[in-house]
Amino acid sequence: MASYKIAGNRRALEIAPDLDAVCFGSLAQRSPISRKTILRFLARTSNKGLKIFDINTINTRANQVAAYVCSQTGAMPDIPEFL
């Protein structure tokens, strides 16, 4: 099993509002550190940009994370992608 611990990056937060699209996944958000970073990044993106959420439906824990992320991001994502 992969372990994701995505830490914040100032440059990523700076360019987030200018992106036309962003794809983020449920598996990477199993780590609280990664989840916080991804949610912070998504909050900085433009409402005009396309947001694609890659949801791993095979893993029960990933489903719980997906539900949590959707509840935290409100109207996001524009396109949920189920695997």
Buried (B, 14 or more C-beta within 10 A) or exposed (E): EEEBEBEEEEEBBEEBEEBEEBEBBBBBBBBEEBBBBBBEBBEBBEEEBBBBBBBBEEBEEBBEBBEBBBEBBEEBBEEBEEE
